[in-house]
Amino acid sequence: MPRIENYANALEVIDLRKTYAPTKRSPAKEALNGIDLAVPRGSIFGLLGPNGAGKSTLINILAGLVTKSSGTVRIWGFDQDENPRQSRASIGIMPQEPNLDPFFSPRGALDVQAGLYGVPKSQRRTEELLELTGLTDKAEAYARSLSGGMRRRLLLGKALVHSPQILVLDEPTAGVDIELRNMLWQHVRRLNDEGMTIILTTHYLEEAEQMCDQIAIINHGAVIANDTTANLLGQLDAKTVVITPDTPANLPTLPADIDGQKRPNGTLAFTYKTSVTRADQVLSLVYNAGITIKDMRTEDPDLEDVFLNLTKK
């Protein structure tokens, strides 16, 4: 199938399935059970799920490292089965685990990677990528001498050597310090501003909440949620009112539809369903208990609450 011009989605996955064959030690395992995904062009798309949910299998299929059992994958409009070279050239993968030759320098590693993708020497972006990833001063150092953070930077550079339209970041900030994490997200936002589509997997849910336009949650090989970040956060029918008493106070007696917690700092937190209870009813309970309010604020659910609620189900 030829590339589809003006294709609305950077990536389309339709009824994707993967079953690993049985071995002497384990039975057949269904890793993906009919995955359907559409990643809009130019978006930052979060792919979340607990360990063993099927995220790594999906990414390895996109990278061409694992053969799917059935289903359709279109990358930048190219069908992965009918146009494997074009589809592979349209996507760059920054893997979770460093897979670097310890005897290559960053400059050498980027040059070799570009050569593997067939990028002519005159079109290689080695110096630009060294600068982008902050590795210019380490350009000739052996990869084995690089710190863990520098190795991750080099992985990002390798994923970008062929100027892909889609960049997949698999747990890019796992185990890195705050400075490197902030630097990485600055680069990612810059690439996205320039039109690159980003697909992100992360266990840091606050990162996904801050970075992603849309999020899909996978559990047991199936998509259990797929919506904009704002809509996912609006799914939970819950709100928390946090009250700072004027003098130390204990929780009043509460009805079954309101959960209360006295926090270590002395504040009183009341969580309730907005469809059942109004905020003024919570405040009436506080006033009737003789508690004088010094300060008050509300807390809305975050992505971690949504994630735990969906995966628990």
N, C-alpha and C positions, 0 to 999 in steps of 0.2 A: 504494500500500500504506500503511495507517495505521501510526503509530508502534507498535512492539512494546513493551508494558509489561514491566518487570522484565527487560529484555534483558541478558544476561550480559556482552556485549561492547560497549564504547564504539564500536568501529569494526570492521567486517567487510569484507574485500576478497576476492572470490572470482573466480579465473581472470581477473584483470585483464590486459588486453593493450592495447598502444599501438604502432602503427606509423606513423611519419611518412612522408608522401608523398614521392616522389622529386622532386628539383629539377634544374635544369640543371647544378648543380655537384656534386650527390651523389645516390646511389641511395636507394631506400626504406630506412628504418632502423627496426628493431624495438627500441624502447626498453624495453618491458615484455613479458615472455614468460610469461604465466600466473601472475601474483602471487596468492598466497593468504596472507592475514594475518588474525589475530583479536587485537585489543587489548583486554585485560580492563578493565572499568570501575575507575577509581580507581588505576590503575597508572601508573608512569613507564616508558614503553616506548621503547627505543632502536632507531633505524633507521640502520644503518651500512652502509658500502660504499665502494669506491674511487670516484674521479672517473669520471663516465660510466656508473655502474652502473645508473642509473634512479631514484635517490632524488628528484631534483628533478621529474622527470616525474610520479612518484606523488603528490608533495605538490601539484603544480599541478592534478592531477585532483581531489584532495580539495578544493582551494580553488575549483574550478569554472572555472579559467583554461585548462585543456586538456581537450579532449573525448576520452574513451577510445575505443578501437576496438571493444572488447567487454569483457564481464565485469560483475560486480555490485559496487557500493559501497554499504554501509549505514553511515550516520553517526548514532550515538545511536538506532539502530533505524529511521531513515528511509531508504528507498531513494532514492538520489541521482537516479534517472531519474523516479520517480513522485512524489517529494516534494522537488523541488530547493530550494525556499525553506526548508523546515524543516530539511533536512539542512545547508544552508549556514549557517543560524542557530545550529546546534549546535556549530560548529567555529570556532576563531579561529586565524589563521596569523600568526606572526611571521616575515617573510621574511628571507632571508640578506642581500639587498641593500636599503639604505634607499631607500624610494620616497615621500619626503616633499615636499610642496609647500613650496618655500623661503620663501614669503611668509605662510604660516600660522604662528601661534604654537602651542605645545603645547596650550593650552586650546582654541584654535580648531580645531586638527586633530582633537582628541578629540571635540569637539562635532559636527563635520561627519561624522566616521566613525560616530558614534552615529546621526545623522540618516539616513545611508545604510542603516543596518540597521533603520530604522523605530522606534528607541527614543524614546518620548515625552520631552519636555523634563523632565517631573516625575520621570522614572525614570532620567535620565542620571547617571552616576557620575564625572563629570569631575573634581571636586575630590578624590574618593577615589583615582582613578587617578593624578592628579598627585602625590599624597602617596606612593602605593605605589611609584611609579617614581622618586621623589626629584626631581621637576621643579617643585615648587610655586614655588620662587624664580625659575624660568625660565618661568613660565606665560605671560607676555606677550612673551617674546623671539621674534624671527623664527627659524624652524627652521634657516635657513641660517647663523645665528650659533651654533648648538649644536655642541659637540664631537662627535666620532664616538661616544663612549660615551653621551652624552645622546641622540643620535639613536636609538641602539639601545633605550634606555629608552622613548623615545616610541613606537617600533615595538611594544614589548610592551604599552604602554597601549592603542594602537589595536587590538591583537588581542583585548583584553579588554572593549571598550566595550559589547558586547552580551551580556556574561555567558555565554560559551559553556561547554558541558560538557567540551569537548575543546580543548586548546591545543597547537598544533604549533609547535615551536621549531626553525627551520632554521638550523643553525650559529650559535646565539645569541651565543657568546663568541669568535667568530673575530676576532682582532686587537684585543681589548679588554684592559685592564690587570687585574691580579690583584684589585684592590679592587672593580672593577665586576663581575668574574666572580663573586666571593664574594657580592656583594649580589644579583646575579641569581639565584644558586642558592638563597639564603635565601628570596627571593620565590617561586621555583618550588616549593620544599618546602612553604611555607605554603599556596600554592594547592592543592597535592596533598593536604595534610592536611585541607583544607576540602572535598575530594571531587572536585576537577578531575582529569581524565585528561590526562596529559602525554605527547606524542610528541616525541622528541628526535632530531635528527640532529647529529652532531658528528664532527670529525676528531681531537678530543682523547679518545683511548680511555680514559685514566684517568678522565675525567669520566663516561663511560658506565658504567664499572665501578663507580664510587662512587654514581652517581645512579639507575641503571636497575634495575627489578625483572626485566625481561625484555628480550631483545635479538633482533632479526632482522637478519641480514646479507644484503645484496643484492649480486649480482655478475652482470654481463651480462644485466640485466633479469629475473633469477630469484632467488628466495629460496633461499640455500644453507645457511642455519642459522636456527633459530628456537626459542629455549629460554630458560629462566631464566638469569640471569647466573651463578649458582652452577654450574648444569649445564654451561654452555659452558666455564667455567674448568676443570671437571673432565674435559673431553674429551681434553686432551693428556696422554698417557702419558709424562710427563717430570717430573723433579725435579732441582734443582741443589743440591749441597753446596758451601758456600764455607768454606774453611779458612784461617785465619791462622796461618802457621808461627811457631814460637818464634824461629827465626833464618831469614834469607833462604834460600829454597829454590826449586828449579826443578821443573817437572812431572815425575813419574815416567813410565816407559813404561806406556802404557795399552792395554787391549784395544780392539777395534774398536767394541764397544758402549758405550764411555764416551768422551765428548768432554771434553777438558781445556783450560783457559785460564788463563794467568797474567795477572792484572789489573795495571794500572799501580800500584795501591797495595800490590802484593806478595802479595795473597791468591791462593789457588789455587782455581779453580772447576771442579767436576766435574759434568757433566750426563749423566744416564742415564735409560733407560726403566725405570719401576718394575715393569713386567711381566716384565722380563728380568733386572734387576740389583737386588740388595739394597744398602741403605746400608752394612751391615757389610763388604760386599765392597770398596766404595770405600775405606773406612777401612783395611782390611787392606793395600791397595795403598800407601796413604800410610805406614803403619807400616813395611811391608817396605822402603820406600825410605829409611828412616831419618829421616823428617820428624817432628819433635815438634810437636804441635798446641797452640797457645796459645789459640785460640778457634775456634768452629765455629758455623755457622748454615745454614739451608736456605732456598731460594727456590722458591716455586711459580710455575707459569706465570701470566702476566697476560693481560688481554684482547687486548693487542697480539699476543702469541704466537698466540692462537687465531685472531685476524683474519688474520694473515699466513699461517698454516697453511691456513685454509679458502680464502682468495682465491688462494693459490698453486696449490692443486689445480684 
